[in-house]
Amino acid sequence: MVSMAVATFITGCGKAEPEYVEVQEVAESPQPELPEGHSEHDGHDHSAHAAPAAGFAFSLPQGWVEKAPSSMVLKAFQTGSPPETLADVSVSAFPGDVGGQAANINRWRRQVGLPPLDPDSALALVKQVEISGMDAWQVSLTGPAGVTAGGEAIQMVVSAVSHGGKTWFFKMTGPGSAVEGELESYAAFIDSITF
């Protein structure tokens, strides 16, 4: 029986090391080899990722913890201190332009508790960025105060890039204080991404 295995390569055990994720079909799922000089109990997780592989490399910021992704998410992370300063980061990819920038921005505005905008006003929120040497775009949204249980506004930062016939979304969301505290790490994460 052919099964899906995800090969993960980690160079060294220092912080913010590049990680490459790739899907391969294999007859068996062998245990990954540990880097030279490391044992199974050295405090680092060298196990293969069970999540659907995304096919991109990145450096994980210090303090970010990988968590199990949902069915629509390729990679998921959590950072901060629960519950007040906890932010979630997700990576997803969908075919085509997924309705375009304005439609996506208005969908995210609803998620943070804001009303939709006309297309021109929505597009005015877009900031041009670069991901893996390609033109990309980013939007930052802050909802009204009092939306979260703690009374804080929900904040969301989403970066998007077209690659391989898909639109890739890198999204960080959480209470405003959590997201603000991780903006530098998020920017470093975005800068580290390579396809």
Salt bridges, closest charged atoms under 4 A:
GLU19 OE2 - HIS49 NE2 2.51
ASP42 OD2 - HIS46 NE2 3.31
GLU66 OE2 - HIS49 ND1 3.35
GLU66 OE2 - LYS75 NZ 2.74
ASP88 OD1 - LYS67 NZ 2.74
